[in-house]
Amino acid sequence: MDLSNRTVLVVGGTSGIGRELARRFAAAGSTVAVGGRSQEALSELAEEGFGTFGIDVTDSSSITSARDAALDRYPELDTVVIMSGVMLLEDLRDPAHFEAAQRTIDTNLMGTIRVIDAFTPHLVRRGAGTFVTVTSGIAFLPFPPMPSYAASKAAVHAYSEALRAQLDGTGVGVVELVPPAVATAGQEKVNPHALPLDDFATEVMRLLSQEPTPREILVKGVLMHRWAERDGTYDGLVAQRSQALAVLRGHRG
């Protein structure tokens, strides 16, 4: 991927990884726009020179409006990065967890599908472009306190694989970004092993610029998650990560 001349929309780019990647794409020479729900963050990004669009990935009409506005301003849009996501704790013994599960799946999985559906006709008409979907190391090595998050990201992985197969021959590629724990959005407070955001973004941009672009963007910090089953470490790592269930009230870790 030539990062110096892309026209990129980062959906969910108002904070954390998405915001940093938007800045990295811009620094590499690409034209970059950001979509998100936080009007305050969008105003800050507009002051930095980014195009900005309000978008809620759980609302189809919001996505349609943002798409139309983005394509009107950036008719050469060729890259859509779908960063939007939520991470919620769930105690599966408590029926009240269902609300968190529903929100997680609606945002992480259905939100991704809604955005892809909105922009697929444009990219296919262009005959060239890239979707960048975002999963997680947790898609491949579950973190038991966040079951629906793990399920949603595993589903996005499977969906990305199917999308890539269906778009074969159209000129539209699908790249899956698989982050480990990254020191942003409070992760640095609960996980001392979280990868510094700057280091993560630097490695991601290096991998994206490889020729050919890898189907999966796997920084070194996520390899133990991605290949746990293959390497025979899966059961032991899941047992180790299950100790974190102690964060759920009344659960003995």
C-alpha positions as CSV (number, residue, x, y, z in Angstrom):
1,M,0.0,0.0,0.0
2,D,1.5,3.3,-1.1
3,L,0.7,5.4,2.0
4,S,1.8,8.7,0.3
5,N,-1.2,9.2,-1.9
6,R,-4.2,7.5,-0.5
7,T,-7.5,9.2,0.3
8,V,-8.5,7.7,3.7
9,L,-11.6,7.7,5.9
10,V,-11.0,6.5,9.4
11,V,-14.4,5.6,10.9
12,G,-14.0,5.7,14.7
13,G,-10.9,7.8,14.5
14,T,-11.7,10.4,17.1
15,S,-9.6,8.8,19.8
16,G,-7.0,6.1,20.6
17,I,-5.6,3.9,17.8
18,G,-7.9,5.4,15.2
19,R,-6.8,8.9,15.9
20,E,-3.2,8.0,15.9
21,L,-3.4,6.1,12.6
22,A,-5.3,9.0,11.0
23,R,-2.3,11.2,11.9
24,R,0.2,8.7,10.6
25,F,-1.6,8.4,7.3
26,A,-1.6,12.2,7.0
27,A,2.1,12.4,7.9
28,A,2.9,9.9,5.2
29,G,1.2,12.1,2.6
30,S,-2.3,10.8,2.3
31,T,-5.5,12.9,2.4
32,V,-7.3,11.8,5.6
33,A,-10.8,12.3,6.9
34,V,-12.2,11.1,10.3
35,G,-15.6,10.0,11.3
36,G,-17.0,9.6,14.8
37,R,-19.6,10.6,17.4
38,S,-17.6,13.0,19.6
39,Q,-18.3,16.5,18.2
40,E,-15.6,17.9,20.5
41,A,-13.0,15.5,19.1
42,L,-14.1,16.2,15.6
43,S,-13.7,19.9,16.1
44,E,-10.2,19.3,17.4
45,L,-9.3,17.2,14.4
46,A,-10.8,19.7,12.0
47,E,-8.4,22.3,13.5
48,E,-5.5,19.9,12.7
49,G,-6.7,19.9,9.1
50,F,-8.6,16.7,8.9
51,G,-12.0,16.4,7.1
52,T,-14.5,15.4,9.7
53,F,-17.9,13.7,9.7
54,G,-20.3,12.8,12.4
55,I,-21.2,9.1,12.2
56,D,-22.8,6.6,14.5
57,V,-22.1,3.0,13.3
58,T,-25.2,1.7,15.1
59,D,-27.4,4.0,13.0
60,S,-27.8,3.2,9.3
61,S,-29.2,6.6,8.4
62,S,-26.2,8.3,10.1
63,I,-23.8,6.1,8.1
64,T,-25.6,6.9,4.8
65,S,-25.5,10.6,5.5
66,A,-21.8,10.5,6.4
67,R,-21.0,8.4,3.4
68,D,-22.7,10.8,1.0
69,A,-21.0,13.8,2.6
70,A,-17.6,12.1,2.5
71,L,-17.9,11.1,-1.1
72,D,-19.1,14.5,-2.1
73,R,-16.0,16.1,-0.5
74,Y,-13.6,13.2,-1.4
75,P,-14.8,11.6,-4.6
76,E,-11.4,9.8,-4.9
77,L,-11.8,8.1,-1.5
78,D,-10.0,4.7,-1.8
79,T,-9.5,3.5,1.7
80,V,-12.0,3.0,4.5
81,V,-10.7,2.0,8.0
82,I,-13.4,0.8,10.4
83,M,-12.1,1.4,13.9
84,S,-15.4,1.8,15.9
85,G,-15.7,-0.5,18.8
86,V,-16.6,-1.0,22.4
87,M,-15.0,-3.2,25.1
88,L,-17.4,-4.1,28.0
89,L,-17.0,-6.5,30.9
90,E,-19.8,-9.1,31.2
91,D,-20.7,-11.5,34.0
92,L,-22.6,-14.3,32.1
93,R,-24.2,-15.5,35.3
94,D,-26.1,-12.3,35.5
95,P,-28.9,-12.0,32.9
96,A,-28.4,-8.2,32.9
97,H,-25.2,-8.8,30.9
98,F,-27.4,-9.2,27.7
99,E,-27.6,-5.4,27.3
100,A,-23.8,-5.2,27.1
101,A,-23.7,-8.1,24.7
102,Q,-26.2,-6.6,22.4
103,R,-24.4,-3.2,22.4
104,T,-21.1,-4.9,21.8
105,I,-22.3,-6.9,18.8
106,D,-24.3,-4.1,17.4
107,T,-21.3,-1.8,17.4
108,N,-18.4,-4.1,16.7
109,L,-19.9,-6.5,14.2
110,M,-23.0,-5.0,12.8
111,G,-21.4,-1.5,12.8
112,T,-18.5,-2.9,10.7
113,I,-21.0,-4.6,8.3
114,R,-23.1,-1.4,8.0
115,V,-20.0,0.7,7.0
116,I,-18.8,-1.9,4.6
117,D,-22.2,-2.1,2.9
118,A,-22.3,1.7,2.6
119,F,-18.9,2.0,0.9
120,T,-18.7,-1.2,-1.2
121,P,-20.6,0.1,-4.2
122,H,-18.3,3.2,-4.4
123,L,-15.0,1.2,-4.1
124,V,-16.2,-1.5,-6.6
125,R,-17.2,1.2,-9.1
126,R,-13.7,2.7,-8.7
127,G,-12.2,-0.7,-9.4
128,A,-9.6,-0.1,-6.7
129,G,-9.5,0.5,-3.0
130,T,-9.1,-1.1,0.4
131,F,-11.2,-1.8,3.4
132,V,-9.2,-2.0,6.7
133,T,-11.2,-4.0,9.2
134,V,-10.1,-4.0,12.9
135,T,-10.3,-7.1,15.0
136,S,-8.2,-7.9,18.1
137,G,-5.8,-10.5,19.5
138,I,-8.8,-11.4,21.7
139,A,-10.5,-12.6,18.5
140,F,-8.0,-15.5,18.5
141,L,-7.3,-15.9,22.2
142,P,-10.4,-15.0,24.3
143,F,-10.3,-12.8,27.3
144,P,-13.0,-14.4,29.5
145,P,-14.2,-11.2,31.3
146,M,-15.2,-9.8,27.8
147,P,-17.0,-12.7,26.1
148,S,-19.1,-10.7,23.6
149,Y,-16.1,-8.5,22.7
150,A,-14.1,-11.7,21.8
151,A,-17.1,-13.1,19.9
152,S,-17.7,-9.9,18.0
153,K,-14.0,-9.6,16.9
154,A,-13.8,-13.3,16.0
155,A,-16.9,-12.6,13.8
156,V,-15.3,-9.6,12.2
157,H,-12.3,-11.8,11.3
158,A,-14.5,-14.4,9.7
159,Y,-16.5,-11.7,7.9
160,S,-13.3,-10.1,6.6
161,E,-12.2,-13.4,5.2
162,A,-15.5,-13.9,3.4
163,L,-15.5,-10.3,2.2
164,R,-12.0,-10.7,0.7
165,A,-13.1,-13.8,-1.2
166,Q,-16.3,-12.1,-2.5
167,L,-14.4,-9.0,-3.6
168,D,-11.7,-10.9,-5.4
169,G,-11.3,-9.6,-8.9
170,T,-12.9,-6.3,-8.2
171,G,-9.7,-4.5,-7.4
172,V,-10.9,-3.9,-3.8
173,G,-8.8,-5.4,-1.1
174,V,-9.5,-6.3,2.5
175,V,-6.8,-5.9,5.2
176,E,-7.4,-7.0,8.8
177,L,-5.7,-5.1,11.5
178,V,-5.2,-7.2,14.6
179,P,-4.1,-5.1,17.6
180,P,-2.9,-6.5,20.9
181,A,-3.5,-4.5,24.1
182,V,-2.4,-1.0,23.3
183,A,-1.7,1.7,25.8
184,T,-4.7,3.9,25.1
185,A,-8.3,4.4,26.3
186,G,-7.2,3.4,29.8
187,Q,-5.6,0.1,28.8
188,E,-2.3,1.3,30.2
189,K,-3.9,1.5,33.7
190,V,-5.1,-2.1,33.8
191,N,-2.5,-3.8,31.7
192,P,1.2,-3.0,32.3
193,H,2.1,-5.1,29.2
194,A,0.0,-2.9,26.9
195,L,2.1,-1.8,23.8
196,P,2.9,1.9,23.7
197,L,0.6,3.6,21.1
198,D,3.5,5.2,19.3
199,D,5.4,1.9,18.9
200,F,2.2,0.1,17.8
201,A,1.4,2.8,15.1
202,T,4.9,2.8,13.8
203,E,4.9,-1.0,13.3
204,V,1.4,-0.9,11.7
205,M,2.4,1.7,9.1
206,R,5.6,-0.3,8.3
207,L,3.5,-3.4,7.7
208,L,0.9,-1.6,5.7
209,S,3.6,-0.3,3.4
210,Q,5.0,-3.7,2.6
211,E,4.6,-5.1,-0.9
212,P,2.3,-6.9,-1.1
213,T,0.3,-5.6,1.8
214,P,-0.3,-8.5,4.3
215,R,-3.8,-9.7,4.6
216,E,-3.5,-9.5,8.3
217,I,-1.5,-6.7,10.0
218,L,0.2,-8.5,12.9
219,V,2.6,-6.6,15.1
220,K,5.0,-8.6,17.1
221,G,3.0,-8.1,20.3
222,V,0.0,-9.9,18.9
223,L,1.6,-13.0,17.5
224,M,1.2,-15.0,20.7
225,H,-2.5,-14.5,20.4
226,R,-2.9,-15.1,16.7
227,W,-1.0,-18.4,16.7
228,A,-1.8,-19.8,20.1
229,E,-3.8,-22.7,18.8
230,R,-1.1,-23.5,16.1
231,D,1.6,-23.3,18.7
232,G,-0.1,-25.4,21.3
233,T,-0.2,-22.7,23.9
234,Y,-3.9,-21.9,23.7
235,D,-5.3,-23.8,26.7
236,G,-2.6,-22.6,29.0
237,L,-3.0,-19.0,27.9
238,V,-6.8,-19.1,28.3
239,A,-6.4,-20.5,31.8
240,Q,-3.9,-17.8,32.6
241,R,-6.2,-15.1,31.2
242,S,-9.2,-16.6,33.1
243,Q,-7.6,-15.3,36.4
244,A,-8.8,-11.9,35.3
245,L,-12.4,-13.1,36.0
246,A,-11.6,-11.8,39.6
247,V,-12.6,-8.4,38.3
248,L,-16.2,-9.5,38.1
249,R,-18.0,-9.0,41.4
250,G,-18.4,-12.1,43.4
251,H,-16.3,-14.2,41.0
252,R,-13.4,-16.2,42.5
253,G,-10.5,-16.0,40.2
